[in-house]
């Protein structure tokens, strides 16, 4: 499959992290998502019901990022992937990148991110 819906550089202020100040003061997070699904029918029919509405995808991502709390950005990424699979049956696989631009690490520059790739469980 080579068809994807790409959503890049979503920015949220949230309260994820291990350190007490991260959960109290909060910080910015950036989210990138690539959803793999067959878009051929949507492309030939021009019918939104044959695709996934990216506005609805963004709403699902925002709901996870802003209403739940995680110690690890790895757990946040997993929760986003699970929410996408739960909300959008057409999505066959998803890649989620969570970037923490201001991670409390002893470095003058740089960012920290995790990226996961998950396939829909077959059952």
C-alpha angles and dihedrals in degrees: 000000000000101000117107142168107217125202116181139186101006106173126208138169110223145149107248124136149087099256121081092234090055091057093042104039098027127206144216124283130188122210129198122183133185115190117195117210140134107276097171096100092046090049095050097039100037085223118145092205088068092060139040119267106238091209089060090047090054091049091053092049092047091050091056096043097046105033102042132055129220134181092211130046085217088065091046090053091049091050092051091051092048092049092051091051091047094049102037118045092184093064109098099180137001138201117203126189119189115192123194103196096185103037112166096249126135097254132109094220142013139070134248123226142162127208126196132183120203135179122212110262112249115224 
